[in-house]
Amino acid sequence: MKERIVVIGAGVIGLTTALELSRRGYLISIVAKELPGDEARFYTSPYAGAFFYHLDSLASRGWLAQLQDIASYYEFLRVAQEPGSGVSERVAEVYVPRMSMKETGYDGPWFKDLVRNYEMIDPREYPVGAAGDDIVFAFRYTGFTINPVQYLHYLLYRCAQSGVNYVRRTVGSLEEARTLFLDGDDFVEADLVVNCAGIGGFDLNTTDRQNRLPVKGQTLLVENVARKLTIVEAMDAEHAAESLYVVPRAGYGTLLTGTYLYHDDSLDVDEELTERIKKRALRYAPELVESGYMRNPKRLVEVRQFVGIRPGREGGVNVSRDGWRIHNYGSAHSGYQNSYGLANRVARLVQEGTVRSRL
């Protein structure tokens, strides 16, 4: 009989992990305080920018840790073909100002030969509004954007189709979670527990609490429609923690974001930051207020501002196993593009433990 596994958390990491384990034949129950459709301070998956992007080149030290994300890239392009998934294929353009270029002799990101339609952007094609940012490198490729709320519901639906049970429940320990495998109208003990509780993962794995790293993000959703996904690395020395992401979402408008405020778990909205985001977005995506494109209004029409606390971790993601306990948390701002690669790593940990137990 396949192992019974409880997955804690119903953000993008928990749902993807549950789905991938169920596809491998394991019996899965999700136990989560929040479910798709909920809004909460640390349930940040609904607020994410949600796209695929890295800057490191093959000459850097960071690309090996990011290589797993290519699994998510191709899976999301596949999912984009499914109506109602919330995923859309998009042209992505990346602009790197001199102040953000950390490598000498940079020749493009590590994934340039793995993604579709990669090419450098000729400086003559740069947006007029980029003139003062001293862009030293720019490239484009076929990427994707995700409507997180729609996609989380899609994931939960796919989980249910695959036989995954789920229950709303607040748990105080991994030991408690282990007793909550849902079997019909009752709970039985699970063989394994996978901790995908995001920033709450540290409370369930107290030996790792010193590595807790909240990363505040602030986003603005507008009705206006952008033509493509635009990514601009930090361009303002006075606000070096602020990049620009212009993220169009099919049917939902455009998300404007790009902030990484480390060790900050406050929920205050910074109105001055909002104004900076809007001004930068109009420099790189002027079509947002051009009536000739998608009949856009001539001003940005705000729908809502969001503040979310990303579940970061000092030292990077914790994917590890200790007996019947498996951890998968700490992906910070990269949860969506990490999701399938991390789920595959968890599946290997489950399988390796099963093999050892049979020897």
Contacts in CASP RR format, 6 or more apart in sequence:
PFRMAT RR
TARGET T0000
AUTHOR 0000-0000-0000
METHOD contacts of the structure
MODEL  1
MKERIVVIGAGVIGLTTALELSRRGYLISIVAKELPGDEARFYTSPYAGA
FFYHLDSLASRGWLAQLQDIASYYEFLRVAQEPGSGVSERVAEVYVPRMS
MKETGYDGPWFKDLVRNYEMIDPREYPVGAAGDDIVFAFRYTGFTINPVQ
YLHYLLYRCAQSGVNYVRRTVGSLEEARTLFLDGDDFVEADLVVNCAGIG
GFDLNTTDRQNRLPVKGQTLLVENVARKLTIVEAMDAEHAAESLYVVPRA
GYGTLLTGTYLYHDDSLDVDEELTERIKKRALRYAPELVESGYMRNPKRL
VEVRQFVGIRPGREGGVNVSRDGWRIHNYGSAHSGYQNSYGLANRVARLV
QEGTVRSRL
2 25 0 8 1.000
2 26 0 8 1.000
2 27 0 8 1.000
3 26 0 8 1.000
3 27 0 8 1.000
3 190 0 8 1.000
3 191 0 8 1.000
3 192 0 8 1.000
3 350 0 8 1.000
3 354 0 8 1.000
4 26 0 8 1.000
4 27 0 8 1.000
4 29 0 8 1.000
4 181 0 8 1.000
4 183 0 8 1.000
4 188 0 8 1.000
4 189 0 8 1.000
4 190 0 8 1.000
4 191 0 8 1.000
4 192 0 8 1.000
5 21 0 8 1.000
5 26 0 8 1.000
5 27 0 8 1.000
5 28 0 8 1.000
5 29 0 8 1.000
5 181 0 8 1.000
5 190 0 8 1.000
5 191 0 8 1.000
5 192 0 8 1.000
5 193 0 8 1.000
5 194 0 8 1.000
5 350 0 8 1.000
6 28 0 8 1.000
6 29 0 8 1.000
6 30 0 8 1.000
6 31 0 8 1.000
6 177 0 8 1.000
6 178 0 8 1.000
6 180 0 8 1.000
6 181 0 8 1.000
6 190 0 8 1.000
6 192 0 8 1.000
6 193 0 8 1.000
6 194 0 8 1.000
7 14 0 8 1.000
7 17 0 8 1.000
7 18 0 8 1.000
7 21 0 8 1.000
7 28 0 8 1.000
7 29 0 8 1.000
7 30 0 8 1.000
7 31 0 8 1.000
7 193 0 8 1.000
7 194 0 8 1.000
7 196 0 8 1.000
8 14 0 8 1.000
8 30 0 8 1.000
8 31 0 8 1.000
8 32 0 8 1.000
8 171 0 8 1.000
8 174 0 8 1.000
8 177 0 8 1.000
8 193 0 8 1.000
8 194 0 8 1.000
8 195 0 8 1.000
8 196 0 8 1.000
8 197 0 8 1.000
8 201 0 8 1.000
8 204 0 8 1.000
9 15 0 8 1.000
9 30 0 8 1.000
9 31 0 8 1.000
9 32 0 8 1.000
9 33 0 8 1.000
9 34 0 8 1.000
9 196 0 8 1.000
9 197 0 8 1.000
9 198 0 8 1.000
10 30 0 8 1.000
10 32 0 8 1.000
10 34 0 8 1.000
10 35 0 8 1.000
10 36 0 8 1.000
10 152 0 8 1.000
10 156 0 8 1.000
10 166 0 8 1.000
11 32 0 8 1.000
11 34 0 8 1.000
11 36 0 8 1.000
11 43 0 8 1.000
11 45 0 8 1.000
11 152 0 8 1.000
11 196 0 8 1.000
11 198 0 8 1.000
12 45 0 8 1.000
12 48 0 8 1.000
12 50 0 8 1.000
12 148 0 8 1.000
12 151 0 8 1.000
12 152 0 8 1.000
12 155 0 8 1.000
12 335 0 8 1.000
12 336 0 8 1.000
12 339 0 8 1.000
13 45 0 8 1.000
13 196 0 8 1.000
13 198 0 8 1.000
13 328 0 8 1.000
13 329 0 8 1.000
13 331 0 8 1.000
13 335 0 8 1.000
13 338 0 8 1.000
13 339 0 8 1.000
13 342 0 8 1.000
13 343 0 8 1.000
14 30 0 8 1.000
14 194 0 8 1.000
14 196 0 8 1.000
14 328 0 8 1.000
15 30 0 8 1.000
15 36 0 8 1.000
15 152 0 8 1.000
15 155 0 8 1.000
15 156 0 8 1.000
15 159 0 8 1.000
16 155 0 8 1.000
16 339 0 8 1.000
16 340 0 8 1.000
16 342 0 8 1.000
16 343 0 8 1.000
17 194 0 8 1.000
17 196 0 8 1.000
17 328 0 8 1.000
17 339 0 8 1.000
17 342 0 8 1.000
17 343 0 8 1.000
17 346 0 8 1.000
18 28 0 8 1.000
18 30 0 8 1.000
18 159 0 8 1.000
18 164 0 8 1.000
19 155 0 8 1.000
19 158 0 8 1.000
19 159 0 8 1.000
19 162 0 8 1.000
19 164 0 8 1.000
19 343 0 8 1.000
20 340 0 8 1.000
20 343 0 8 1.000
20 344 0 8 1.000
20 346 0 8 1.000
20 347 0 8 1.000
21 28 0 8 1.000
21 194 0 8 1.000
21 343 0 8 1.000
21 346 0 8 1.000
21 347 0 8 1.000
21 350 0 8 1.000
22 28 0 8 1.000
22 159 0 8 1.000
22 162 0 8 1.000
22 163 0 8 1.000
22 164 0 8 1.000
23 162 0 8 1.000
24 347 0 8 1.000
24 351 0 8 1.000
26 350 0 8 1.000
27 181 0 8 1.000
28 159 0 8 1.000
28 162 0 8 1.000
28 163 0 8 1.000
28 164 0 8 1.000
28 165 0 8 1.000
29 164 0 8 1.000
29 165 0 8 1.000
29 166 0 8 1.000
29 167 0 8 1.000
29 180 0 8 1.000
29 181 0 8 1.000
29 182 0 8 1.000
29 190 0 8 1.000
30 159 0 8 1.000
30 164 0 8 1.000
30 165 0 8 1.000
30 166 0 8 1.000
30 167 0 8 1.000
31 166 0 8 1.000
31 167 0 8 1.000
31 169 0 8 1.000
31 171 0 8 1.000
31 177 0 8 1.000
31 180 0 8 1.000
32 166 0 8 1.000
32 167 0 8 1.000
32 168 0 8 1.000
32 169 0 8 1.000
33 40 0 8 1.000
33 43 0 8 1.000
33 168 0 8 1.000
33 169 0 8 1.000
33 170 0 8 1.000
33 171 0 8 1.000
34 40 0 8 1.000
34 43 0 8 1.000
34 168 0 8 1.000
35 156 0 8 1.000
35 166 0 8 1.000
35 168 0 8 1.000
36 46 0 8 1.000
36 149 0 8 1.000
36 152 0 8 1.000
36 153 0 8 1.000
36 155 0 8 1.000
36 156 0 8 1.000
37 46 0 8 1.000
37 149 0 8 1.000
37 152 0 8 1.000
37 153 0 8 1.000
38 46 0 8 1.000
39 46 0 8 1.000
41 267 0 8 1.000
41 308 0 8 1.000
41 309 0 8 1.000
42 198 0 8 1.000
42 199 0 8 1.000
42 200 0 8 1.000
42 308 0 8 1.000
42 309 0 8 1.000
42 311 0 8 1.000
44 199 0 8 1.000
44 308 0 8 1.000
44 309 0 8 1.000
44 310 0 8 1.000
44 311 0 8 1.000
45 148 0 8 1.000
45 152 0 8 1.000
45 335 0 8 1.000
46 148 0 8 1.000
46 149 0 8 1.000
46 152 0 8 1.000
47 148 0 8 1.000
47 217 0 8 1.000
47 219 0 8 1.000
47 306 0 8 1.000
47 307 0 8 1.000
47 308 0 8 1.000
48 146 0 8 1.000
48 148 0 8 1.000
48 333 0 8 1.000
48 335 0 8 1.000
48 336 0 8 1.000
49 145 0 8 1.000
49 146 0 8 1.000
49 148 0 8 1.000
49 219 0 8 1.000
49 245 0 8 1.000
49 247 0 8 1.000
49 255 0 8 1.000
49 257 0 8 1.000
49 336 0 8 1.000
50 145 0 8 1.000
50 146 0 8 1.000
50 147 0 8 1.000
50 148 0 8 1.000
50 151 0 8 1.000
50 247 0 8 1.000
50 336 0 8 1.000
51 90 0 8 1.000
51 92 0 8 1.000
51 143 0 8 1.000
51 144 0 8 1.000
51 145 0 8 1.000
51 146 0 8 1.000
51 229 0 8 1.000
51 231 0 8 1.000
51 245 0 8 1.000
51 247 0 8 1.000
51 336 0 8 1.000
51 337 0 8 1.000
52 69 0 8 1.000
52 72 0 8 1.000
52 73 0 8 1.000
52 76 0 8 1.000
52 92 0 8 1.000
52 115 0 8 1.000
52 143 0 8 1.000
52 144 0 8 1.000
52 337 0 8 1.000
53 92 0 8 1.000
53 94 0 8 1.000
53 231 0 8 1.000
53 337 0 8 1.000
54 63 0 8 1.000
54 66 0 8 1.000
54 69 0 8 1.000
54 109 0 8 1.000
54 110 0 8 1.000
54 111 0 8 1.000
55 94 0 8 1.000
55 96 0 8 1.000
55 100 0 8 1.000
55 109 0 8 1.000
55 233 0 8 1.000
56 62 0 8 1.000
56 63 0 8 1.000
56 66 0 8 1.000
56 103 0 8 1.000
56 109 0 8 1.000
56 110 0 8 1.000
57 63 0 8 1.000
57 103 0 8 1.000
57 106 0 8 1.000
57 107 0 8 1.000
57 108 0 8 1.000
57 109 0 8 1.000
57 110 0 8 1.000
58 110 0 8 1.000
59 103 0 8 1.000
59 105 0 8 1.000
59 106 0 8 1.000
60 103 0 8 1.000
60 110 0 8 1.000
63 110 0 8 1.000
66 110 0 8 1.000
67 110 0 8 1.000
68 338 0 8 1.000
68 341 0 8 1.000
68 342 0 8 1.000
68 344 0 8 1.000
68 345 0 8 1.000
69 334 0 8 1.000
69 337 0 8 1.000
69 338 0 8 1.000
69 341 0 8 1.000
70 111 0 8 1.000
70 114 0 8 1.000
71 340 0 8 1.000
71 341 0 8 1.000
71 344 0 8 1.000
72 336 0 8 1.000
72 337 0 8 1.000
72 338 0 8 1.000
72 339 0 8 1.000
72 340 0 8 1.000
72 341 0 8 1.000
73 111 0 8 1.000
73 114 0 8 1.000
73 115 0 8 1.000
73 143 0 8 1.000
73 144 0 8 1.000
73 337 0 8 1.000
75 340 0 8 1.000
76 87 0 8 1.000
76 144 0 8 1.000
76 146 0 8 1.000
76 336 0 8 1.000
77 89 0 8 1.000
77 116 0 8 1.000
77 142 0 8 1.000
77 143 0 8 1.000
77 144 0 8 1.000
79 85 0 8 1.000
79 87 0 8 1.000
79 154 0 8 1.000
80 87 0 8 1.000
80 88 0 8 1.000
80 89 0 8 1.000
80 144 0 8 1.000
82 154 0 8 1.000
84 150 0 8 1.000
84 154 0 8 1.000
85 150 0 8 1.000
85 151 0 8 1.000
85 154 0 8 1.000
86 146 0 8 1.000
86 147 0 8 1.000
86 150 0 8 1.000
86 151 0 8 1.000
86 154 0 8 1.000
86 250 0 8 1.000
87 144 0 8 1.000
87 145 0 8 1.000
87 146 0 8 1.000
87 147 0 8 1.000
87 151 0 8 1.000
88 144 0 8 1.000
88 145 0 8 1.000
88 146 0 8 1.000
88 147 0 8 1.000
88 248 0 8 1.000
88 249 0 8 1.000
88 250 0 8 1.000
89 142 0 8 1.000
89 143 0 8 1.000
89 144 0 8 1.000
90 142 0 8 1.000
90 143 0 8 1.000
90 144 0 8 1.000
90 145 0 8 1.000
90 228 0 8 1.000
90 229 0 8 1.000
90 248 0 8 1.000
91 140 0 8 1.000
91 141 0 8 1.000
91 142 0 8 1.000
91 143 0 8 1.000
91 228 0 8 1.000
91 229 0 8 1.000
92 140 0 8 1.000
92 141 0 8 1.000
92 142 0 8 1.000
92 143 0 8 1.000
92 228 0 8 1.000
92 229 0 8 1.000
92 230 0 8 1.000
92 231 0 8 1.000
93 121 0 8 1.000
93 138 0 8 1.000
93 139 0 8 1.000
93 140 0 8 1.000
93 228 0 8 1.000
93 229 0 8 1.000
93 230 0 8 1.000
93 231 0 8 1.000
94 109 0 8 1.000
94 138 0 8 1.000
94 139 0 8 1.000
94 140 0 8 1.000
94 231 0 8 1.000
94 232 0 8 1.000
94 233 0 8 1.000
95 121 0 8 1.000
95 126 0 8 1.000
95 130 0 8 1.000
95 133 0 8 1.000
95 135 0 8 1.000
95 138 0 8 1.000
95 230 0 8 1.000
95 231 0 8 1.000
95 232 0 8 1.000
95 233 0 8 1.000
95 284 0 8 1.000
96 106 0 8 1.000
96 135 0 8 1.000
96 136 0 8 1.000
96 137 0 8 1.000
96 138 0 8 1.000
96 233 0 8 1.000
97 133 0 8 1.000
97 134 0 8 1.000
97 135 0 8 1.000
97 136 0 8 1.000
97 232 0 8 1.000
97 233 0 8 1.000
97 234 0 8 1.000
97 235 0 8 1.000
98 134 0 8 1.000
98 135 0 8 1.000
98 136 0 8 1.000
99 134 0 8 1.000
99 234 0 8 1.000
99 235 0 8 1.000
99 237 0 8 1.000
99 240 0 8 1.000
100 233 0 8 1.000
100 234 0 8 1.000
100 235 0 8 1.000
100 243 0 8 1.000
101 136 0 8 1.000
101 137 0 8 1.000
101 233 0 8 1.000
106 136 0 8 1.000
106 137 0 8 1.000
108 120 0 8 1.000
108 137 0 8 1.000
108 139 0 8 1.000
109 139 0 8 1.000
111 118 0 8 1.000
112 118 0 8 1.000
112 139 0 8 1.000
112 141 0 8 1.000
115 141 0 8 1.000
115 142 0 8 1.000
115 143 0 8 1.000
116 141 0 8 1.000
116 142 0 8 1.000
116 143 0 8 1.000
117 140 0 8 1.000
117 141 0 8 1.000
117 142 0 8 1.000
118 139 0 8 1.000
118 140 0 8 1.000
118 141 0 8 1.000
119 139 0 8 1.000
119 140 0 8 1.000
119 141 0 8 1.000
120 137 0 8 1.000
120 138 0 8 1.000
120 139 0 8 1.000
121 138 0 8 1.000
121 139 0 8 1.000
121 140 0 8 1.000
123 135 0 8 1.000
123 138 0 8 1.000
126 135 0 8 1.000
126 138 0 8 1.000
127 283 0 8 1.000
127 284 0 8 1.000
127 285 0 8 1.000
127 286 0 8 1.000
128 286 0 8 1.000
129 283 0 8 1.000
129 284 0 8 1.000
129 286 0 8 1.000
130 232 0 8 1.000
130 283 0 8 1.000
130 284 0 8 1.000
133 232 0 8 1.000
133 235 0 8 1.000
143 229 0 8 1.000
145 229 0 8 1.000
145 247 0 8 1.000
145 248 0 8 1.000
145 249 0 8 1.000
145 250 0 8 1.000
146 249 0 8 1.000
146 336 0 8 1.000
147 249 0 8 1.000
147 250 0 8 1.000
147 252 0 8 1.000
148 336 0 8 1.000
156 166 0 8 1.000
159 166 0 8 1.000
160 166 0 8 1.000
165 182 0 8 1.000
165 184 0 8 1.000
166 182 0 8 1.000
167 180 0 8 1.000
167 182 0 8 1.000
169 180 0 8 1.000
171 177 0 8 1.000
171 180 0 8 1.000
171 204 0 8 1.000
172 203 0 8 1.000
172 204 0 8 1.000
173 204 0 8 1.000
174 193 0 8 1.000
174 195 0 8 1.000
174 204 0 8 1.000
174 205 0 8 1.000
174 325 0 8 1.000
177 190 0 8 1.000
177 193 0 8 1.000
177 204 0 8 1.000
178 189 0 8 1.000
178 190 0 8 1.000
178 193 0 8 1.000
178 324 0 8 1.000
179 187 0 8 1.000
179 188 0 8 1.000
179 189 0 8 1.000
179 190 0 8 1.000
180 187 0 8 1.000
180 190 0 8 1.000
181 187 0 8 1.000
181 188 0 8 1.000
181 189 0 8 1.000
181 190 0 8 1.000
190 324 0 8 1.000
191 324 0 8 1.000
192 324 0 8 1.000
192 325 0 8 1.000
192 326 0 8 1.000
192 350 0 8 1.000
193 324 0 8 1.000
193 325 0 8 1.000
193 326 0 8 1.000
194 326 0 8 1.000
194 327 0 8 1.000
194 328 0 8 1.000
194 346 0 8 1.000
195 201 0 8 1.000
195 204 0 8 1.000
195 205 0 8 1.000
195 325 0 8 1.000
195 326 0 8 1.000
195 327 0 8 1.000
195 328 0 8 1.000
195 329 0 8 1.000
196 328 0 8 1.000
196 329 0 8 1.000
197 203 0 8 1.000
197 204 0 8 1.000
197 329 0 8 1.000
198 311 0 8 1.000
198 329 0 8 1.000
198 330 0 8 1.000
199 212 0 8 1.000
199 214 0 8 1.000
199 265 0 8 1.000
199 309 0 8 1.000
199 310 0 8 1.000
199 311 0 8 1.000
199 312 0 8 1.000
199 329 0 8 1.000
199 330 0 8 1.000
200 311 0 8 1.000
200 329 0 8 1.000
201 311 0 8 1.000
201 327 0 8 1.000
201 329 0 8 1.000
201 330 0 8 1.000
202 208 0 8 1.000
202 209 0 8 1.000
202 211 0 8 1.000
202 212 0 8 1.000
202 313 0 8 1.000
202 329 0 8 1.000
203 209 0 8 1.000
205 318 0 8 1.000
205 325 0 8 1.000
205 327 0 8 1.000
205 329 0 8 1.000
208 313 0 8 1.000
208 318 0 8 1.000
208 327 0 8 1.000
210 314 0 8 1.000
211 313 0 8 1.000
211 314 0 8 1.000
211 315 0 8 1.000
211 318 0 8 1.000
212 312 0 8 1.000
212 313 0 8 1.000
212 314 0 8 1.000
213 262 0 8 1.000
213 263 0 8 1.000
213 312 0 8 1.000
213 313 0 8 1.000
213 314 0 8 1.000
213 330 0 8 1.000
213 332 0 8 1.000
214 262 0 8 1.000
214 263 0 8 1.000
214 264 0 8 1.000
214 265 0 8 1.000
214 309 0 8 1.000
214 310 0 8 1.000
214 311 0 8 1.000
214 312 0 8 1.000
215 260 0 8 1.000
215 261 0 8 1.000
215 262 0 8 1.000
215 264 0 8 1.000
215 309 0 8 1.000
215 310 0 8 1.000
215 311 0 8 1.000
215 312 0 8 1.000
215 332 0 8 1.000
215 333 0 8 1.000
216 259 0 8 1.000
216 260 0 8 1.000
216 261 0 8 1.000
216 262 0 8 1.000
216 264 0 8 1.000
216 265 0 8 1.000
216 266 0 8 1.000
216 307 0 8 1.000
216 308 0 8 1.000
216 309 0 8 1.000
216 310 0 8 1.000
217 257 0 8 1.000
217 258 0 8 1.000
217 259 0 8 1.000
217 260 0 8 1.000
217 261 0 8 1.000
217 307 0 8 1.000
217 308 0 8 1.000
217 309 0 8 1.000
217 310 0 8 1.000
218 257 0 8 1.000
218 259 0 8 1.000
218 261 0 8 1.000
218 269 0 8 1.000
218 270 0 8 1.000
218 273 0 8 1.000
218 274 0 8 1.000
218 277 0 8 1.000
218 305 0 8 1.000
218 306 0 8 1.000
218 307 0 8 1.000
218 308 0 8 1.000
219 255 0 8 1.000
219 256 0 8 1.000
219 257 0 8 1.000
219 258 0 8 1.000
219 305 0 8 1.000
219 306 0 8 1.000
219 307 0 8 1.000
220 255 0 8 1.000
220 256 0 8 1.000
220 257 0 8 1.000
220 274 0 8 1.000
220 277 0 8 1.000
220 278 0 8 1.000
220 302 0 8 1.000
220 304 0 8 1.000
220 305 0 8 1.000
220 306 0 8 1.000
221 252 0 8 1.000
221 253 0 8 1.000
221 254 0 8 1.000
221 255 0 8 1.000
221 256 0 8 1.000
221 302 0 8 1.000
221 303 0 8 1.000
221 304 0 8 1.000
221 305 0 8 1.000
221 306 0 8 1.000
222 253 0 8 1.000
222 254 0 8 1.000
222 256 0 8 1.000
222 288 0 8 1.000
222 300 0 8 1.000
222 301 0 8 1.000
222 302 0 8 1.000
222 303 0 8 1.000
223 253 0 8 1.000
223 297 0 8 1.000
223 301 0 8 1.000
223 303 0 8 1.000
224 253 0 8 1.000
224 254 0 8 1.000
224 288 0 8 1.000
224 289 0 8 1.000
224 296 0 8 1.000
224 297 0 8 1.000
224 300 0 8 1.000
224 301 0 8 1.000
225 248 0 8 1.000
225 251 0 8 1.000
225 253 0 8 1.000
225 254 0 8 1.000
225 287 0 8 1.000
225 288 0 8 1.000
225 293 0 8 1.000
225 294 0 8 1.000
225 296 0 8 1.000
226 246 0 8 1.000
226 247 0 8 1.000
226 248 0 8 1.000
226 254 0 8 1.000
226 281 0 8 1.000
226 285 0 8 1.000
226 287 0 8 1.000
226 288 0 8 1.000
227 248 0 8 1.000
227 285 0 8 1.000
227 287 0 8 1.000
227 293 0 8 1.000
228 248 0 8 1.000
228 285 0 8 1.000
229 245 0 8 1.000
229 246 0 8 1.000
229 247 0 8 1.000
229 248 0 8 1.000
230 244 0 8 1.000
230 245 0 8 1.000
230 246 0 8 1.000
230 284 0 8 1.000
230 285 0 8 1.000
231 243 0 8 1.000
231 244 0 8 1.000
231 245 0 8 1.000
231 246 0 8 1.000
232 243 0 8 1.000
232 244 0 8 1.000
232 245 0 8 1.000
232 280 0 8 1.000
232 284 0 8 1.000
233 243 0 8 1.000
234 240 0 8 1.000
234 241 0 8 1.000
234 242 0 8 1.000
234 243 0 8 1.000
235 243 0 8 1.000
235 244 0 8 1.000
235 280 0 8 1.000
236 242 0 8 1.000
236 276 0 8 1.000
239 273 0 8 1.000
239 276 0 8 1.000
241 259 0 8 1.000
241 260 0 8 1.000
241 261 0 8 1.000
241 262 0 8 1.000
242 258 0 8 1.000
242 259 0 8 1.000
242 260 0 8 1.000
242 273 0 8 1.000
242 276 0 8 1.000
242 277 0 8 1.000
243 258 0 8 1.000
243 259 0 8 1.000
243 260 0 8 1.000
244 256 0 8 1.000
244 258 0 8 1.000
244 277 0 8 1.000
244 280 0 8 1.000
244 281 0 8 1.000
244 284 0 8 1.000
245 255 0 8 1.000
245 256 0 8 1.000
245 257 0 8 1.000
245 258 0 8 1.000
246 254 0 8 1.000
246 255 0 8 1.000
246 256 0 8 1.000
246 281 0 8 1.000
246 284 0 8 1.000
246 285 0 8 1.000
246 288 0 8 1.000
247 254 0 8 1.000
247 255 0 8 1.000
247 256 0 8 1.000
247 257 0 8 1.000
248 254 0 8 1.000
249 255 0 8 1.000
253 303 0 8 1.000
254 285 0 8 1.000
254 288 0 8 1.000
256 277 0 8 1.000
256 278 0 8 1.000
256 281 0 8 1.000
257 277 0 8 1.000
258 277 0 8 1.000
259 273 0 8 1.000
259 277 0 8 1.000
260 333 0 8 1.000
264 309 0 8 1.000
265 309 0 8 1.000
267 307 0 8 1.000
267 308 0 8 1.000
267 309 0 8 1.000
268 307 0 8 1.000
269 305 0 8 1.000
269 307 0 8 1.000
274 305 0 8 1.000
278 300 0 8 1.000
281 288 0 8 1.000
281 300 0 8 1.000
282 288 0 8 1.000
282 289 0 8 1.000
282 300 0 8 1.000
287 293 0 8 1.000
287 294 0 8 1.000
287 296 0 8 1.000
288 296 0 8 1.000
288 300 0 8 1.000
289 296 0 8 1.000
289 297 0 8 1.000
289 298 0 8 1.000
289 299 0 8 1.000
289 300 0 8 1.000
290 296 0 8 1.000
290 298 0 8 1.000
291 297 0 8 1.000
291 298 0 8 1.000
310 332 0 8 1.000
310 333 0 8 1.000
311 329 0 8 1.000
311 330 0 8 1.000
311 331 0 8 1.000
311 332 0 8 1.000
312 330 0 8 1.000
312 331 0 8 1.000
312 332 0 8 1.000
313 329 0 8 1.000
313 330 0 8 1.000
313 332 0 8 1.000
316 330 0 8 1.000
316 331 0 8 1.000
316 332 0 8 1.000
317 328 0 8 1.000
317 329 0 8 1.000
317 330 0 8 1.000
317 331 0 8 1.000
317 338 0 8 1.000
317 342 0 8 1.000
318 327 0 8 1.000
318 328 0 8 1.000
318 329 0 8 1.000
318 330 0 8 1.000
319 327 0 8 1.000
319 328 0 8 1.000
319 342 0 8 1.000
319 345 0 8 1.000
319 346 0 8 1.000
319 349 0 8 1.000
320 326 0 8 1.000
320 327 0 8 1.000
320 349 0 8 1.000
321 327 0 8 1.000
321 349 0 8 1.000
321 352 0 8 1.000
321 353 0 8 1.000
326 346 0 8 1.000
326 349 0 8 1.000
326 350 0 8 1.000
328 342 0 8 1.000
328 343 0 8 1.000
328 345 0 8 1.000
328 346 0 8 1.000
331 338 0 8 1.000
331 342 0 8 1.000
335 342 0 8 1.000
END
